[in-house]
């Protein structure tokens, strides 16, 4: 059974900011990159535990997958068969906030 993936409001805002930043130089690249981030996040529906536990939190329910320099942080809710996408976080910014 696939998990339901939900993009929390913070993740949506992050995605909008990331694509707006890239679009300043290349609007087509911004669209492609935004779609890649979304595709990676949605892939968690079939493979919810493929991400590693975020080392800064050491909480098995807070995990992440990496796309380029971005960390896609999510909360795994096994009992509810849900995944909440938290922030899209640039690795250079240090510990993710959400």
Protein Blocks (a to p, Z undefined) as FASTA:
>chain_A
ZZdddddfklmmmmmmmmmmmmmmommlmmmmmmmmmmmmmmmmmmmmlpccdfklopak
bccddehjbccdddddfknopacdfbdcdfklopadZZ
